[in-house]
């Protein structure tokens, strides 16, 4: 059973470009969380999604950031018009339900904005 | 209110020694306290977790001590090994949020010297 798959592992963008980060949850998991990790900091919650629904986006910046989890395919975290401050590691986690006790993380996408 | 404060930021321990990492919180609605272990280039992985109805939980060399009145909890790693060298995050979750999101501490980088 493959774990949570994130791609790409590393993503380099220039200021003003768009970044698309993908997350395929573990088989049988229908709940996806996105977290951001800045250098020397812990993980910060961004958004929680179930299939086709955003449940909690209280941690998402108001502008430029969006997330989706379609009926088919991976969850996508999209960052428009990236700025240097967006440089961070973005982690996706999945669970079979509202399973804070069964949360599995992917290896992350390291976004670097030049 | 939603913060979890973790200390120390970094820790160096000799092989065979005890590693102790502390966390404190303010939100009395938190009812689930996991610890995550993260190796370089990997996502966090659940190590051990505790609920506030018990004061201690032990799994192998890893023990969580929980002090509800002081709103503090700590991770003890007995007989620390070089393979334990990693970053450790405490976290907390509020059941009333109904989303399962975790609030993470800032992280502790542990180095176990041979």
Interface residues (C-beta under 8 A of the other chain):
Chain A: X4 X31 X33 X35 X40 X41 X42 X43 X44 X45 X48 X55 X56 X59 X91 X93 X95 X98 X99 X100 X101 X103 X105 X106 X107 X108
Chain B: X4 X6 X9 X32 X34 X36 X41 X42 X43 X44 X45 X46 X49 X89 X93 X97 X98 X99 X100 X101 X102 X103 X104 X105 X106 X107
